[in-house]
Amino acid sequence: METANILDIIHKSEGKAAIISILEDIQEKYTYLPEEALRLVATETGCSLTDVYGVATFYKAFSLKPRGKHCVSACLGTACHVRGAETVVAEFKGQLNLQPGETTPDNEITFETVNCLGACALGPIVVSDGHYHANVTKREVKDIIKATREGTHGSDGASKDYEFSLEASCPQCGQSLIDAAYYIDGHPSIRIDVMTDVGTGWMRVPSLYGNFVKILEHIVPEDALLTPLCPHCGSNLQGELGCLECNAPMGTMNVDGGVGIISICSRKGCSGHILTLNGATI
C-alpha cells in the first residue's frame, strides 16, 4: 500500500463528513481497508481511530481483510433453498474450487452465501457486483462467473450501490422503526405503516442500503402512491422532497441516531431514494 495514494484519496474529500466516501474509495482501490489506511484516515481527518474503525466494521460494504476484485453472493434462504439453491452453490464451489467466504487464488472473485437477498419470489438469487441474477440454475453458473470476471453482466445499468445497514427512526417521536422479528437481506427490516386505496397496512423495506424492495401487507398496483405513517405515533412521514426518478412524494426517516436522513419514494414500484449522512449525500 502506497501512503501517497491514501493521502490523495483523503485530501480530495472534506474531512469528517466524508468518512464513508473515503473508505469506499480506499476499498475500491485495494479491495479492503488496510490497517495503515485506517490510521491515516484518522490522523488526516481528525477523527479518532476508534470512530474510523467503528464505521469500517459497522457497514457491511467494508472489509478489513483482502477480498477479490469481484464479489458473488448466492442466497440460501428458505425460498431459494426450496428452489434448488444448494445445487447452485455446489456448482459455484466446484467451478471456482473454493468454499463460501474464500477468494480465488488470482484475487479476482470472492464467493459468499447469504441468508436472504430480499427477492424471494425470484429465487434462486445470485448477486454479482450488485447485479441480480434471478431464477438461477446450475447451467447458468459458468456464464455468471465468466460475466463477473469480464465485468459484462452490469451492462443493463443494474445498481452497484454499496450496501450497509441503517438504523431508522421516526423524525417526529424518535422511536425506532427497526423490526427485529422480520428480516430482509439477512438484516432486520424497517417497518412503517402506509395508507393505500385498499386501507392502512404495514410496509417493510430493507435496512440494508442498496436494496429498495418494498414488501406490503396489502397487494397494490406497482404505480400506486403510498402515504407513509409512523407505526408508533401515527405521524405522516411524507417529506418535502420529490423523487428524482418519478417526482412522487418521498417518505422521510432519520437514520443512525439522527446523524442522517433517508428519503424513499412513496410510489410502490419506484426505487428512488436520497440518503444523507453527516451532511454528505450518498
Number of C-alpha atoms within 10 A of each C-alpha: 10 8 10 9 12 20 14 10 17 23 13 10 14 13 16 19 15 20 24 19 18 22 24 19 17 22 20 13 15 14 20 23 23 16 12 12 21 21 16 16 26 19 12 14 18 11 15 13 14 12 12 20 16 11 14 21 13 13 17 14 19 22 15 15 10 15 22 19 20 20 18 22 23 27 28 24 21 14 19 26 17 12 18 17 25 17 14 25 25 17 18 23 16 11 12 18 13 16 17 17 11 17 22 16 12 8 14 14 22 23 23 20 16 14 19 22 27 24 19 18 11 16 27 29 28 29 17 24 21 21 18 20 18 15 17 21 18 15 10 13 18 14 11 20 19 12 14 21 16 10 13 11 21 16 8 8 8 12 13 12 13 17 16 15 19 23 19 26 25 24 18 15 12 16 15 20 23 22 16 11 8 14 20 22 20 17 21 22 26 23 25 25 23 25 16 16 11 9 8 16 16 17 20 24 23 26 27 25 18 18 21 19 17 16 18 17 12 14 9 15 10 10 11 14 21 23 18 27 24 24 18 15 12 15 15 19 21 20 14 11 16 20 21 13 11 13 13 18 21 27 25 27 26 25 23 14 13 16 11 19 22 21 23 26 28 28 23 17 16 20 17 19 20 17 18 15 19 15 13 15 14 14
